[in-house]
Structure formats: C-alpha cells, structure tokens
C-alpha cells in the first residue's frame, strides 16, 4: 500500500500548457506504469495540440467543463463525463467556461 498526502500542494504548469493550468501528481509514475493527476484549468487554461506515443490518457471531469479538439472533432466534457485518448491520438484542451475546471488525468504507459 502507498498513501500520498499532497492534496495541499499547488501543482505545476507542464511544458506546452498555458493560461494558469496546473497539474498535481496524486499517484506518480515512480515505480509503476500509470499515474493519476489532478489538473485545474482556469478560464483560458489548457494544453497545446499534442499526442503521446506510448501513453493512454483518461480525462474525467470532476467540476466545470473542458473543451477538447482532436484536429477532426471538437467537443466539451462536463462534470461526470470522460474521454479516453489512445497512443497517437491528437488532443488539445482549453477551458472556455467562466468556472475553473477540475479533472483527473489517469495515464497508463503501453
């Protein structure tokens, strides 16, 4: 069993993300092939168009809403909704709402 008690931490803005988006590792990759992160995006916060060669990522909206663009499709997730991106799937994120978006990102290395 591992317990992580870092919920009071502020998080960081990863490279290629913008607008005050922060990411906090809840369960880090260290020693495993998956991670769980809490991301917070104020209005205008998001991540540039990118993909991961060997990661699947599940985004689960806890609060607010977040808009995704895949280059072929644009959609907005709201509280309780999720999307799974497989390796190679392009995705861009932005919070276009007035309320901060809080969401979990579960990443599994393939």
trRosetta pair geometry for C-beta under 8 A, 3 or more apart (Angstrom, degrees):
i j d omega theta_ij theta_ji phi_ij phi_ji
2 27 7.6 108 95 -130 124 93
4 25 7.8 -96 -175 123 157 83
4 26 6.1 146 86 177 138 50
4 27 6.3 -169 4 -87 145 54
4 28 7.7 141 -100 -4 150 85
6 9 4.5 -6 171 -6 93 126
6 24 6.8 -167 118 178 109 111
6 25 7.3 21 76 80 147 73
6 26 7.4 -163 61 -117 101 45
7 24 7.9 95 -125 139 36 149
7 26 7.9 35 -83 -116 73 91
9 24 5.6 147 89 -138 106 121
10 22 6.6 -85 151 -164 70 155
10 24 7.5 -177 103 -84 24 115
11 22 3.5 107 101 158 124 110
11 23 5.3 168 -169 72 114 24
11 24 3.6 -85 -87 -59 99 85
11 38 7.3 -110 -82 84 134 86
11 39 7.8 140 -161 -120 153 45
11 40 6.9 147 42 25 160 104
12 22 6.3 131 58 -150 13 82
12 23 6.2 -37 64 58 67 79
12 24 7.8 125 11 -83 63 54
13 17 5.4 -149 -173 86 81 111
13 18 7.7 75 -171 -91 127 21
13 20 7.3 -98 -88 -148 128 18
13 21 6.0 106 -125 78 89 67
13 22 5.8 -64 -69 -96 66 59
13 23 7.4 115 -111 10 26 85
14 17 5.0 72 63 5 77 126
14 23 5.5 7 -24 21 107 138
14 47 7.7 7 71 -112 110 112
16 47 6.3 50 123 -161 86 81
16 48 4.5 -93 -178 34 92 116
16 50 6.1 64 144 -45 151 142
17 21 4.7 -99 166 73 119 127
17 23 7.5 130 11 -22 173 114
17 45 7.5 25 170 -176 95 85
17 46 6.9 -146 -152 114 75 32
17 47 4.5 -35 -104 -99 83 77
17 48 7.2 -129 -81 -1 35 77
18 21 6.7 48 64 14 29 108
18 44 7.9 -77 120 145 92 81
18 45 6.7 -167 99 -140 53 53
18 46 6.3 -9 58 60 84 64
18 47 7.5 153 16 -96 73 30
18 48 7.2 73 -8 -45 112 86
19 41 7.0 43 97 -161 112 88
19 42 6.6 -142 146 68 93 86
19 43 7.8 -108 173 106 126 39
19 44 4.1 -157 -148 122 133 81
19 45 3.6 -158 101 -92 106 50
19 46 6.0 32 36 13 133 65
19 94 7.7 70 24 -137 159 82
19 95 7.6 -165 116 41 141 97
20 41 7.4 121 90 -150 79 49
20 42 4.7 -6 90 29 133 117
20 44 7.4 62 27 84 104 94
20 45 4.8 -87 67 -85 74 121
21 39 6.5 1 -174 -175 98 103
21 40 7.0 172 -150 88 54 49
21 41 4.4 -6 -106 -105 92 83
21 42 7.6 -139 -71 22 51 67
21 45 3.7 149 -56 175 81 113
21 46 6.1 162 -50 -34 142 11
21 47 6.7 -98 84 -54 169 76
21 95 7.9 154 -85 -2 100 115
22 39 6.9 171 88 -151 47 57
22 40 5.2 -1 55 54 92 94
23 37 5.1 -3 -170 178 96 135
23 38 7.5 154 -155 79 49 44
23 39 5.0 -17 -101 -100 73 84
23 105 7.4 -36 -134 33 110 134
24 37 6.3 149 72 -161 42 77
24 38 4.8 -14 59 59 101 92
24 39 7.7 -179 20 -79 68 37
24 40 8.0 27 -2 -2 105 100
25 28 4.3 35 172 -80 142 82
25 35 6.3 -60 -137 -169 96 118
25 36 7.7 100 -163 78 57 53
25 37 5.6 -45 -100 -101 44 84
26 36 4.6 -53 67 103 108 98
26 37 6.2 171 6 -109 85 24
26 38 5.6 82 -45 -19 115 93
26 104 7.8 -39 14 -131 144 96
27 32 7.8 -26 155 55 107 144
27 34 7.3 13 111 111 122 86
27 35 5.8 -177 95 -152 76 50
27 36 4.1 51 33 31 102 99
28 35 5.7 -12 -156 -125 26 109
29 32 6.4 -142 -167 66 43 73
29 33 7.6 13 -152 -134 84 17
29 34 7.3 -166 -114 93 65 17
29 35 4.6 -46 -60 -60 71 116
29 107 7.7 -39 -80 86 102 117
29 109 7.5 68 -139 -28 115 124
32 35 7.7 147 82 -65 106 59
33 108 6.3 42 128 -162 90 67
33 109 4.3 -113 -168 51 86 100
34 106 6.8 1 -175 -178 111 83
34 107 6.3 166 -154 88 61 55
34 108 4.6 -16 -101 -102 98 68
34 109 6.9 -141 -71 8 48 74
35 106 7.5 -178 89 -149 48 45
35 107 4.9 2 52 53 90 103
36 104 6.3 -21 -166 -165 91 107
36 105 7.5 153 -157 79 43 50
36 106 5.3 -9 -105 -104 76 76
36 107 7.9 -168 -75 21 32 71
37 104 7.0 144 77 -159 48 55
37 105 4.6 -13 60 58 102 98
37 106 7.9 -172 24 -74 67 34
37 107 7.4 25 1 -4 107 108
38 62 7.9 -16 -139 4 94 148
38 102 6.8 -7 -174 -169 96 93
38 103 7.6 157 -155 82 54 32
38 104 6.2 -35 -99 -99 58 63
39 101 7.9 -1 109 109 91 92
39 102 7.3 165 85 -151 51 45
39 103 5.4 -19 61 65 96 82
39 104 7.6 152 16 -109 82 13
39 105 5.6 47 -16 -14 120 115
40 45 7.8 20 123 98 56 160
40 100 5.9 2 -171 175 95 119
40 101 7.1 162 -153 84 45 54
40 102 5.3 -9 -102 -101 79 75
41 45 3.5 -162 -160 91 80 115
41 46 6.0 58 -149 -72 142 52
41 64 7.9 -156 65 102 85 151
41 66 6.5 87 50 -108 140 109
41 93 7.2 -129 -74 135 166 115
41 94 7.7 -170 167 -159 145 30
41 95 4.1 162 119 -23 114 130
41 100 6.8 160 80 -161 42 69
41 101 4.6 -6 57 56 96 103
41 103 7.8 -7 8 17 104 106
42 45 4.9 92 49 -15 60 124
42 95 6.6 -180 109 76 22 145
42 100 5.1 -38 -101 -104 56 88
43 95 5.6 -118 -112 113 32 105
43 96 7.3 39 -148 -163 78 16
43 97 6.5 -119 -101 87 88 44
43 98 5.7 -9 -76 -130 135 31
43 99 7.7 96 -58 39 94 17
43 100 7.5 -86 -27 -81 64 50
44 94 7.2 -26 -151 -166 26 96
44 95 6.7 -35 20 71 23 86
45 94 7.4 163 88 -145 32 56
45 95 5.2 15 55 25 77 116
45 101 7.7 -152 70 40 108 102
46 66 7.8 144 -108 -156 95 97
46 67 8.0 -39 -103 64 138 81
46 92 7.0 46 154 167 127 72
46 93 4.3 -164 -154 103 95 69
46 94 3.5 -53 -54 -92 156 54
46 95 6.2 -173 -62 0 90 66
47 50 6.9 -73 150 22 108 114
47 91 7.8 34 88 114 116 87
47 92 6.7 -157 91 -150 70 47
47 93 4.7 39 34 41 90 99
48 92 6.4 -41 177 -123 27 92
49 69 7.1 -60 -91 91 99 104
49 71 6.8 83 -145 -60 133 101
49 90 5.9 7 -171 -174 95 106
49 91 7.2 -179 -138 93 57 22
49 92 4.1 -33 -79 -68 69 109
50 90 7.2 169 92 -142 15 66
50 91 7.1 -34 63 62 59 65
50 92 7.7 111 9 -82 61 64
51 85 7.7 -144 -133 165 76 126
51 87 7.5 86 166 -176 102 45
51 88 5.5 21 170 -158 140 22
51 89 5.9 166 -128 73 107 33
51 90 5.0 -63 -60 -86 108 50
51 91 7.0 109 -91 13 65 74
52 55 3.7 -36 135 46 146 104
52 56 8.0 -142 79 -53 126 18
52 57 6.7 102 18 -23 141 114
52 85 7.7 101 28 117 103 116
52 87 6.0 -87 98 -124 77 66
52 88 7.8 -77 73 -33 47 30
52 107 7.9 -33 107 -147 180 114
53 87 5.9 19 160 -165 26 108
53 88 6.8 48 -123 -67 42 69
54 87 5.5 13 -105 -116 22 136
54 109 5.9 29 128 -161 98 76
54 110 4.9 -136 -171 54 71 89
55 87 6.2 125 49 -92 35 83
55 107 5.2 -13 -169 -167 121 102
55 108 6.8 145 -156 73 66 41
55 109 5.7 -39 -97 -100 74 55
55 110 6.8 -162 -88 -1 19 87
56 84 6.5 2 179 -175 104 97
56 85 6.7 173 -157 89 56 55
56 86 5.3 -19 -111 -121 94 49
56 87 6.3 -63 -65 -36 65 71
56 107 7.2 159 80 -153 49 51
56 108 4.9 -9 56 58 98 96
56 110 6.2 88 -19 -51 93 106
57 84 7.3 166 87 -153 43 52
57 85 4.9 -1 57 55 90 102
57 91 7.9 -122 69 38 129 153
57 105 5.9 -13 -166 -169 106 95
57 106 7.1 152 -154 77 52 48
57 107 5.0 -13 -101 -101 81 78
57 108 7.9 -173 -76 22 39 65
58 82 5.9 11 -178 180 93 122
58 83 7.4 175 -148 87 54 39
58 84 4.9 -19 -98 -101 79 78
58 85 7.9 -169 -75 23 34 66
58 104 7.7 0 105 108 89 93
58 105 7.2 158 78 -154 51 44
58 106 4.4 -7 55 56 104 100
58 107 7.9 -157 24 -69 67 37
59 66 7.1 -101 161 80 137 144
59 68 7.7 160 52 -73 156 132
59 77 6.9 155 111 35 113 164
59 82 6.1 171 86 -151 54 69
59 83 5.3 1 51 53 101 84
59 85 7.7 40 -9 -5 100 102
59 93 7.8 170 -114 -96 160 138
59 103 5.6 18 -173 157 86 136
59 104 7.4 158 -155 82 40 53
59 105 5.7 -11 -100 -102 68 76
60 81 7.8 -177 -145 96 54 32
60 82 4.3 -18 -99 -97 69 112
60 103 6.0 166 80 -164 44 85
60 104 4.5 -4 56 54 102 101
60 106 7.3 31 -3 -4 111 105
61 64 6.8 -122 -166 73 108 64
61 65 6.6 17 -150 -114 152 40
61 66 6.1 -166 -96 14 114 105
61 77 4.8 176 -27 128 134 110
61 78 6.1 -170 99 136 156 16
61 79 5.4 -121 121 -101 106 30
61 80 6.7 -38 78 20 92 28
61 81 5.5 14 31 56 118 72
61 82 7.0 -158 7 -78 72 56
61 101 6.8 -61 -136 -164 98 101
61 102 7.8 104 -163 81 58 51
61 103 4.8 -41 -104 -101 47 108
62 79 6.9 -10 144 -133 19 82
62 102 4.6 -54 68 105 111 95
62 103 5.7 -179 7 -98 82 39
62 104 6.4 88 -40 -20 110 85
63 79 5.9 14 -112 -99 31 108
63 99 7.5 -102 148 141 94 122
63 100 7.3 28 107 96 112 79
63 101 6.8 176 93 -149 66 39
63 102 4.3 30 44 40 100 104
63 103 7.9 -137 40 -58 56 60
64 78 7.9 -128 125 -143 31 58
64 79 7.0 108 34 -62 25 88
64 95 6.8 0 149 -140 136 119
64 97 5.9 178 -169 73 95 142
64 99 4.7 -158 -110 106 100 103
64 100 5.8 -120 -60 102 152 40
64 101 3.6 -135 96 -99 134 58
64 102 6.3 110 16 13 112 63
64 103 7.9 -93 62 -43 99 92
65 76 5.4 29 170 173 119 108
65 77 6.3 176 -153 89 71 48
65 78 4.7 -25 -99 -100 102 64
65 79 7.4 -73 -71 -27 69 64
65 95 7.4 132 88 -139 59 77
65 96 7.9 -46 100 54 104 76
65 97 5.0 101 53 -28 99 143
65 99 7.8 79 18 65 77 103
65 101 6.1 -91 65 -100 24 114
66 76 6.9 169 85 -152 31 68
66 77 5.5 -8 58 55 82 96
66 93 5.7 -6 174 -162 113 107
66 94 7.5 154 -164 77 71 28
66 95 5.6 -49 -111 -89 71 74
66 101 4.6 112 -64 -171 94 162
66 103 6.1 -47 -13 -28 146 149
67 74 6.8 11 -180 -176 103 91
67 75 7.2 -179 -149 97 65 30
67 76 4.6 -34 -95 -95 75 84
67 77 8.0 180 -87 18 28 65
67 93 7.0 144 80 -156 52 54
67 94 5.3 -24 65 67 102 78
67 95 7.2 154 16 -103 83 23
67 96 5.2 22 -5 1 135 113
68 74 7.1 180 91 -147 52 49
68 75 5.7 -10 57 62 94 75
68 76 7.5 168 15 -91 70 33
68 77 6.9 40 -10 -10 112 102
68 83 6.4 -70 -9 46 166 165
68 91 5.8 -34 -160 -155 106 99
68 92 6.9 136 -161 71 53 54
68 93 5.7 -22 -100 -98 67 71
69 73 7.5 -176 -148 92 47 44
69 74 4.7 -7 -105 -103 80 86
69 91 7.3 134 72 -157 46 48
69 92 4.3 -19 60 59 97 109
69 93 7.9 -168 20 -72 73 28
69 94 7.8 15 -4 10 108 104
70 73 4.9 15 38 49 115 80
70 74 7.6 -154 17 -71 70 44
70 89 6.8 -47 -139 178 113 89
70 90 5.4 117 -166 85 62 87
70 91 5.8 -22 -100 -94 70 61
70 92 7.7 -160 -71 18 25 79
71 90 4.9 17 -1 95 123 146
71 92 7.8 106 -47 -4 72 111
75 83 7.8 137 84 -78 125 144
76 96 7.5 -81 -105 41 125 115
77 81 4.2 -155 -158 94 91 117
77 82 6.9 74 -148 -85 144 16
77 83 6.1 -124 -65 -18 137 107
77 103 7.9 75 96 -108 130 141
78 81 5.4 68 55 9 57 124
85 89 4.1 -150 -163 81 88 132
85 91 5.2 -73 -97 -30 152 141
86 89 5.2 97 53 -21 62 119
87 110 5.5 -81 -38 18 134 144
95 100 7.3 5 -179 -146 163 37
95 101 4.5 -155 -107 1 124 122
97 101 6.9 107 47 -56 117 99
